[in-house]
Amino acid sequence: MDITSISPQEAHDRTAQDEGVIYLDVRTVEEFTQGHPAKAYNVPLLHRHLSGQMVPNADFLAVVRANFPAEARLLVGCQSGNRSLRAAEILEAAGYTQVVNVRCGFGGARDAAGRIVEPGWAALGLPVEREPRPGASYEALQGKVRP
């Protein structure tokens, strides 16, 4: 099944109109702490290794499962829409039934030359937080995983 994708503006509208819609930011903890959509939760799909390389977060699915039921209405976003699409595919394959990709994420979609071709959450002037709300940080969410 194809993953539905929406714009950051549509994602904002959905989260503003319905408290039951969850924005799941799959960027790294460092990216998340530099600024993220208001009311977002952080579960990174990838981590930055000491070498600088991005490596898969082996706990991604376990942390999502420990915090959000399979029927949760999840809007999955990242920096430009690539990681979030992959995360949405993983979640759908794991049985999540209401997963939507935020297509150009926080920073916007870029062309091969690095130019922004569709603005992201931040450039659209949508609400941004710098500090995670209680219980929304990756550390807090990871703490709910049962050994």
Residue frames as a rotation matrix with the C-alpha (Angstrom) as fourth column:
MET 1
0.579 0.816 0.000 0.00
0.816 -0.579 0.000 0.00
0.000 0.000 -1.000 0.00
ASP 2
-0.194 -0.623 0.758 1.23
0.559 -0.705 -0.436 3.50
0.806 0.339 0.485 -0.81
ILE 3
-0.348 -0.018 -0.937 1.83
0.878 -0.356 -0.319 5.89
-0.327 -0.934 0.140 2.05
THR 4
0.655 0.592 0.469 -0.23
0.680 -0.733 -0.024 9.08
0.330 0.335 -0.883 1.90
SER 5
-0.514 -0.815 -0.267 1.86
0.858 -0.492 -0.148 12.26
-0.010 -0.305 0.952 2.02
ILE 6
0.702 0.706 0.089 0.71
0.697 -0.708 0.115 15.71
0.144 -0.019 -0.989 3.10
SER 7
0.088 -0.638 0.765 2.32
0.207 -0.740 -0.640 19.14
0.974 0.215 0.067 3.33
PRO 8
-0.790 -0.402 -0.463 3.61
0.542 -0.103 -0.834 20.64
0.287 -0.910 0.299 6.58
GLN 9
-0.775 0.566 0.280 0.69
-0.595 -0.804 -0.021 23.09
0.213 -0.183 0.960 6.50
GLU 10
0.160 0.851 -0.500 -1.78
-0.483 0.510 0.712 20.21
0.861 0.128 0.493 6.27
ALA 11
-0.207 -0.318 -0.925 0.05
0.601 0.705 -0.377 18.45
0.772 -0.634 0.045 9.13
HIS 12
-0.987 -0.154 0.046 -0.17
0.071 -0.677 -0.733 21.59
0.144 -0.720 0.679 11.26
ASP 13
-0.402 0.908 0.114 -3.87
-0.793 -0.408 0.453 21.96
0.458 0.092 0.884 10.50
ARG 14
0.202 0.479 -0.854 -4.55
-0.034 0.875 0.483 18.34
0.979 -0.069 0.194 11.49
THR 15
-0.456 -0.434 -0.777 -2.66
0.728 0.321 -0.606 18.58
0.512 -0.842 0.169 14.78
ALA 16
-0.975 0.109 0.193 -4.27
-0.183 -0.888 -0.423 21.94
0.126 -0.447 0.885 15.60
GLN 17
-0.251 0.966 -0.059 -7.80
-0.825 -0.181 0.536 20.69
0.507 0.183 0.842 14.91
ASP 18
0.733 0.513 -0.447 -7.58
-0.288 0.829 0.480 17.25
0.617 -0.223 0.755 16.49
GLU 19
0.299 -0.609 0.735 -5.73
-0.950 -0.121 0.287 16.49
-0.086 -0.784 -0.615 19.75
GLY 20
0.673 0.048 0.738 -5.71
-0.191 0.975 0.111 12.79
-0.715 -0.216 0.665 18.80
VAL 21
0.904 -0.420 0.077 -3.36
0.167 0.181 -0.969 13.32
0.393 0.889 0.233 15.85
ILE 22
0.681 -0.724 -0.112 0.29
0.194 0.030 0.981 12.74
-0.706 -0.690 0.161 16.78
TYR 23
0.800 -0.554 -0.230 3.26
-0.476 -0.354 -0.805 14.37
0.365 0.754 -0.547 15.02
LEU 24
0.786 -0.579 0.216 6.15
0.308 0.671 0.675 11.90
-0.536 -0.464 0.706 15.20
ASP 25
0.707 -0.636 -0.310 9.49
-0.706 -0.604 -0.371 13.56
0.048 0.481 -0.875 14.39
VAL 26
0.933 -0.327 0.151 11.99
0.314 0.944 0.106 10.89
-0.177 -0.052 0.983 13.27
ARG 27
0.538 -0.796 0.276 15.03
-0.256 -0.467 -0.847 13.18
0.803 0.385 -0.455 13.05
THR 28
-0.238 -0.724 -0.648 18.01
0.570 0.436 -0.696 12.72
0.786 -0.535 0.309 15.32
VAL 29
0.383 0.304 -0.872 17.85
0.918 -0.233 0.322 13.93
-0.106 -0.924 -0.368 18.93
GLU 30
-0.545 -0.689 -0.477 20.27
0.599 -0.718 0.354 16.74
-0.587 -0.093 0.804 17.99
GLU 31
-0.826 0.304 0.474 18.09
0.299 -0.477 0.827 17.92
0.477 0.825 0.303 15.11
PHE 32
0.137 0.956 -0.258 14.99
0.741 0.074 0.667 17.74
0.657 -0.283 -0.699 17.30
THR 33
0.215 -0.085 -0.973 16.55
0.896 -0.380 0.231 19.87
-0.389 -0.921 -0.006 20.07
GLN 34
-0.843 -0.536 -0.046 17.52
0.459 -0.762 0.458 22.56
-0.280 0.365 0.888 17.55
GLY 35
-0.557 0.749 -0.357 13.83
-0.713 -0.652 -0.256 23.08
-0.425 0.112 0.898 16.79
HIS 36
-0.938 0.319 0.132 10.82
0.346 0.872 0.346 20.92
-0.005 0.370 -0.929 16.02
PRO 37
-0.381 0.879 0.288 7.12
-0.028 -0.323 0.946 21.23
0.924 0.352 0.148 15.22
ALA 38
-0.527 0.293 0.797 5.10
-0.840 -0.322 -0.437 22.23
0.129 -0.900 0.416 18.26
LYS 39
0.378 0.698 0.608 3.63
-0.845 0.528 -0.081 19.21
-0.377 -0.484 0.790 20.08
ALA 40
0.407 -0.268 -0.873 5.96
-0.597 0.646 -0.476 16.76
0.692 0.715 0.102 18.28
TYR 41
0.793 -0.270 0.546 7.34
-0.273 0.644 0.714 13.54
-0.544 -0.716 0.437 19.78
ASN 42
0.252 -0.805 -0.537 10.88
-0.960 -0.137 -0.245 12.41
0.124 0.577 -0.807 18.90
VAL 43
0.558 -0.220 0.800 11.76
-0.053 0.953 0.299 8.84
-0.828 -0.209 0.520 17.95
PRO 44
-0.006 -0.642 -0.766 14.80
-0.869 -0.376 0.322 8.93
-0.495 0.668 -0.556 15.63
LEU 45
0.968 0.226 -0.108 14.87
-0.245 0.767 -0.593 6.53
-0.051 0.601 0.798 12.69
LEU 46
0.439 -0.896 -0.064 18.65
0.515 0.309 -0.800 7.00
0.736 0.319 0.597 12.56
HIS 47
0.845 -0.337 -0.416 21.37
0.243 -0.450 0.859 8.08
-0.477 -0.827 -0.299 14.98
ARG 48
0.698 -0.715 -0.037 24.59
-0.459 -0.407 -0.789 9.91
0.549 0.569 -0.613 14.14
HIS 49
0.757 -0.529 -0.384 27.51
0.631 0.744 0.220 7.60
0.169 -0.409 0.897 14.97
LEU 50
0.530 -0.650 -0.546 30.75
0.204 -0.527 0.825 9.02
-0.823 -0.548 -0.146 16.42
SER 51
-0.434 -0.706 0.559 32.23
0.695 0.132 0.707 8.64
-0.573 0.696 0.433 12.91
GLY 52
-0.667 0.271 -0.694 29.61
-0.431 -0.900 0.062 11.08
-0.608 0.340 0.717 11.62
GLN 53
-0.882 0.351 -0.315 27.79
-0.108 0.501 0.859 8.38
0.459 0.791 -0.404 9.68
MET 54
-0.117 0.915 0.385 24.06
-0.993 -0.117 -0.023 7.90
0.024 -0.385 0.923 10.12
VAL 55
-0.936 -0.165 -0.312 23.20
-0.151 0.986 -0.066 4.44
0.318 -0.014 -0.948 11.47
PRO 56
-0.091 0.979 -0.183 19.79
-0.043 0.180 0.983 2.81
0.995 0.098 0.026 11.99
ASN 57
-0.434 0.122 0.893 18.18
-0.893 -0.192 -0.408 3.13
0.121 -0.974 0.192 15.40
ALA 58
-0.816 0.042 -0.576 17.71
-0.027 0.993 0.111 -0.53
0.577 0.106 -0.810 16.35
ASP 59
-0.780 0.514 -0.357 15.10
0.508 0.185 -0.842 0.51
-0.367 -0.837 -0.405 18.94
PHE 60
-0.912 0.401 -0.083 12.94
-0.391 -0.792 0.470 2.62
0.123 0.461 0.879 16.59
LEU 61
-0.279 0.870 -0.407 10.00
-0.216 0.356 0.909 0.25
0.936 0.341 0.088 16.30
ALA 62
-0.292 0.131 -0.948 10.16
0.815 0.553 -0.175 -0.89
0.501 -0.823 -0.268 19.93
VAL 63
-0.889 -0.063 -0.454 10.01
0.331 -0.774 -0.540 2.72
-0.317 -0.630 0.709 21.17
VAL 64
-0.714 0.694 -0.095 7.11
-0.585 -0.516 0.626 3.59
0.385 0.502 0.774 18.88
ARG 65
-0.179 0.666 -0.724 5.21
0.137 0.746 0.652 0.45
0.974 0.017 -0.225 19.95
ALA 66
-0.517 -0.097 -0.850 5.82
0.828 0.196 -0.526 1.20
0.218 -0.976 -0.021 23.65
ASN 67
-0.843 0.071 -0.534 4.28
0.190 -0.888 -0.418 4.66
-0.504 -0.453 0.735 23.29
PHE 68
-0.415 0.683 -0.601 1.68
-0.850 -0.527 -0.012 4.60
-0.324 0.506 0.799 20.53
PRO 69
-0.025 0.476 0.879 -0.93
-0.034 0.878 -0.477 1.94
-0.999 -0.041 -0.006 19.73
ALA 70
-0.703 -0.294 0.647 -1.20
0.535 0.380 0.754 0.48
-0.468 0.877 -0.109 16.21
GLU 71
0.134 0.836 0.532 -4.36
0.984 -0.174 0.025 2.50
0.114 0.520 -0.846 15.57
ALA 72
0.040 -0.196 -0.980 -2.74
0.459 -0.868 0.192 5.83
-0.888 -0.457 0.056 16.52
ARG 73
0.868 0.236 0.437 -3.11
0.497 -0.423 -0.758 8.58
0.005 0.875 -0.484 13.93
LEU 74
0.208 -0.923 -0.322 0.55
0.525 -0.173 0.834 9.33
-0.825 -0.343 0.449 13.21
LEU 75
0.989 -0.143 0.028 1.93
-0.061 -0.581 -0.811 12.13
0.132 0.801 -0.584 11.07
VAL 76
0.522 -0.852 0.029 5.57
0.665 0.428 0.612 11.20
-0.534 -0.300 0.790 10.47
GLY 77
0.973 -0.190 0.127 8.02
-0.077 -0.797 -0.599 14.00
0.215 0.574 -0.790 9.70
CYS 78
0.330 -0.932 -0.153 11.77
0.888 0.252 0.384 14.52
-0.319 -0.262 0.911 9.37
GLN 79
-0.345 -0.547 -0.763 14.00
0.236 -0.837 0.493 17.19
-0.909 -0.010 0.418 7.83
SER 80
-0.685 -0.010 -0.728 13.03
-0.625 -0.506 0.595 16.85
-0.374 0.863 0.340 4.16
GLY 81
0.332 0.932 -0.148 10.61
-0.911 0.276 -0.308 13.94
-0.246 0.237 0.940 3.86
ASN 82
-0.012 -0.403 -0.915 12.96
-0.660 0.690 -0.295 11.05
0.751 0.601 -0.274 3.04
ARG 83
-0.933 -0.359 -0.039 13.51
-0.193 0.587 -0.787 9.51
0.305 -0.726 -0.616 6.47
SER 84
-0.505 0.808 0.305 9.88
-0.633 -0.107 -0.766 10.04
-0.586 -0.580 0.565 7.38
LEU 85
0.296 0.594 -0.748 8.69
-0.931 0.354 -0.087 8.17
0.213 0.722 0.658 4.30
ARG 86
-0.379 -0.517 -0.768 10.95
-0.291 0.854 -0.431 5.23
0.879 0.060 -0.474 5.20
ALA 87
-0.968 0.046 0.246 9.76
-0.237 0.152 -0.960 5.36
-0.082 -0.987 -0.136 8.83
ALA 88
-0.117 0.992 -0.055 6.11
-0.909 -0.130 -0.396 5.44
-0.399 0.003 0.917 7.68
GLU 89
0.173 0.114 -0.978 6.73
-0.711 0.702 -0.044 2.36
0.682 0.703 0.202 5.53
ILE 90
-0.782 -0.518 -0.348 8.30
-0.102 0.656 -0.748 0.55
0.615 -0.549 -0.566 8.51
LEU 91
-0.788 0.525 0.322 5.37
-0.457 -0.149 -0.877 1.46
-0.413 -0.838 0.357 10.74
GLU 92
0.161 0.877 -0.453 2.78
-0.985 0.115 -0.128 0.40
-0.060 0.467 0.882 8.20
ALA 93
-0.088 -0.279 -0.956 4.58
-0.444 0.870 -0.213 -2.93
0.892 0.406 -0.200 7.68
ALA 94
-0.942 -0.309 -0.133 4.51
0.000 0.397 -0.918 -3.37
0.337 -0.864 -0.374 11.48
GLY 95
-0.433 0.858 -0.274 0.72
0.870 0.478 0.121 -3.02
0.235 -0.186 -0.954 11.57
TYR 96
-0.602 0.244 -0.760 0.18
0.211 -0.869 -0.447 0.71
-0.770 -0.430 0.472 12.07
THR 97
-0.208 0.678 0.705 -2.99
0.934 0.351 -0.062 1.53
-0.289 0.646 -0.706 10.17
GLN 98
0.832 0.536 0.146 -3.17
0.555 -0.807 -0.202 5.35
0.009 0.249 -0.968 10.15
VAL 99
0.021 -0.933 -0.360 0.28
0.587 -0.280 0.760 6.58
-0.809 -0.227 0.542 9.12
VAL 100
0.909 0.238 0.341 0.79
0.415 -0.565 -0.713 9.69
0.023 0.790 -0.612 6.99
ASN 101
-0.110 -0.993 0.036 4.11
0.987 -0.105 0.119 11.09
-0.115 0.049 0.992 5.75
VAL 102
0.725 0.170 -0.668 4.85
0.146 -0.985 -0.093 14.84
-0.674 -0.030 -0.738 6.03
ARG 103
0.813 -0.254 0.523 6.43
0.580 0.419 -0.699 15.20
-0.042 0.872 0.488 2.62
CYS 104
0.323 -0.776 0.542 8.91
0.276 -0.470 -0.838 18.02
0.905 0.421 0.062 3.03
GLY 105
0.140 -0.323 -0.936 9.37
0.914 0.405 -0.004 17.89
0.381 -0.855 0.352 6.77
PHE 106
0.509 -0.019 -0.861 10.86
0.658 -0.636 0.403 20.56
-0.555 -0.771 -0.311 8.97
GLY 107
-0.223 -0.792 -0.568 13.47
0.152 -0.604 0.782 21.95
-0.963 0.088 0.255 6.57
GLY 108
0.410 0.469 -0.782 11.83
-0.673 -0.423 -0.606 21.57
-0.615 0.775 0.142 3.14
ALA 109
0.641 -0.142 0.754 12.27
0.502 0.820 -0.273 19.42
-0.580 0.554 0.597 0.06
ARG 110
0.148 -0.705 -0.694 15.37
-0.493 -0.661 0.566 20.16
-0.858 0.259 -0.445 -2.01
ASP 111
0.948 0.072 -0.312 16.41
-0.316 0.353 -0.881 19.51
0.047 0.933 0.357 -5.59
ALA 112
0.708 -0.703 -0.069 19.70
0.680 0.704 -0.205 17.90
0.193 0.098 0.976 -6.64
ALA 113
-0.073 -0.742 0.666 21.47
0.359 -0.642 -0.677 21.27
0.930 0.190 0.314 -6.36
GLY 114
-0.626 -0.172 -0.761 20.27
0.770 0.018 -0.638 21.73
0.123 -0.985 0.121 -2.77
ARG 115
-0.873 0.381 0.304 17.72
-0.343 -0.923 0.173 24.44
0.347 0.047 0.937 -3.55
ILE 116
-0.686 0.708 0.167 14.47
0.093 0.313 -0.945 24.29
-0.722 -0.633 -0.281 -1.62
VAL 117
-0.912 0.409 0.010 11.67
0.010 -0.001 1.000 23.34
0.409 0.912 -0.004 -3.99
GLU 118
0.251 0.968 -0.032 8.95
0.198 -0.019 0.980 23.09
0.948 -0.252 -0.197 -1.35
PRO 119
-0.333 -0.436 0.836 9.23
-0.639 -0.547 -0.540 24.88
0.693 -0.715 -0.097 2.01
GLY 120
-0.453 0.087 -0.887 9.15
0.513 0.839 -0.180 22.90
0.729 -0.537 -0.425 5.22
TRP 121
0.376 0.670 -0.640 7.53
0.880 -0.042 0.472 23.52
0.289 -0.741 -0.606 8.59
ALA 122
-0.109 -0.504 -0.857 10.04
0.775 -0.583 0.244 26.15
-0.623 -0.637 0.454 9.76
ALA 123
-0.937 -0.319 0.145 10.05
0.331 -0.672 0.662 28.22
-0.114 0.669 0.735 6.55
LEU 124
-0.297 0.911 0.286 6.25
0.534 -0.090 0.841 28.30
0.792 0.403 -0.459 6.55
GLY 125
-0.640 -0.023 0.768 6.33
-0.463 -0.786 -0.410 30.00
0.613 -0.618 0.492 9.95
LEU 126
0.406 0.783 -0.472 4.42
-0.052 0.535 0.843 27.20
0.913 -0.317 0.258 11.67
PRO 127
0.756 -0.061 0.652 4.77
-0.638 -0.289 0.714 26.86
0.144 -0.955 -0.257 15.47
VAL 128
0.207 -0.808 -0.552 8.22
0.036 0.570 -0.821 25.65
0.978 0.150 0.147 16.53
GLU 129
0.975 -0.018 0.222 9.44
-0.222 -0.027 0.975 24.50
-0.012 -0.999 -0.031 19.94
ARG 130
0.145 -0.984 -0.106 13.06
-0.672 -0.019 -0.741 24.32
0.726 0.179 -0.664 21.04
GLU 131
-0.731 -0.303 0.611 12.45
-0.674 0.458 -0.579 22.31
-0.104 -0.836 -0.539 24.22
PRO 132
-0.620 0.555 -0.554 10.56
0.099 0.756 0.647 19.02
0.779 0.347 -0.523 24.19
ARG 133
0.200 0.771 0.604 7.37
-0.785 -0.243 0.570 18.91
0.587 -0.588 0.557 26.21
PRO 134
-0.374 -0.290 0.881 7.46
-0.820 0.546 -0.168 16.55
-0.432 -0.786 -0.443 29.20
GLY 135
0.097 0.368 0.925 7.28
-0.067 0.929 -0.363 13.00
-0.993 -0.027 0.115 27.89
ALA 136
0.925 0.341 -0.166 7.97
-0.153 -0.062 -0.986 13.95
-0.346 0.938 -0.006 24.25
SER 137
0.168 -0.941 -0.292 11.76
-0.972 -0.208 0.111 13.58
-0.166 0.265 -0.950 24.14
TYR 138
0.237 -0.159 -0.958 13.37
-0.471 0.844 -0.257 10.41
0.850 0.512 0.125 22.83
GLU 139
-0.804 -0.594 0.031 14.86
-0.286 0.340 -0.896 9.75
0.522 -0.729 -0.443 26.28
ALA 140
-0.504 0.699 0.508 11.40
-0.744 -0.052 -0.666 9.86
-0.439 -0.713 0.546 27.89
LEU 141
0.474 0.725 -0.500 9.79
-0.879 0.416 -0.231 7.74
0.041 0.549 0.835 25.19
GLN 142
-0.081 -0.617 -0.783 12.63
-0.429 0.730 -0.532 5.21
0.900 0.292 -0.324 25.22
GLY 143
-0.809 -0.253 0.531 12.17
-0.572 0.127 -0.810 4.85
0.138 -0.959 -0.247 28.97
LYS 144
0.086 0.938 0.337 8.79
-0.902 0.217 -0.372 3.20
-0.422 -0.272 0.865 28.38
VAL 145
0.178 -0.098 -0.979 10.29
-0.663 0.723 -0.193 0.24
0.727 0.683 0.063 26.50
ARG 146
0.733 0.113 0.671 10.03
-0.611 0.542 0.576 -2.90
-0.299 -0.833 0.466 28.60
PRO 147
-0.312 -0.945 -0.100 13.17
-0.921 0.274 0.277 -5.06
-0.234 0.179 -0.956 28.70
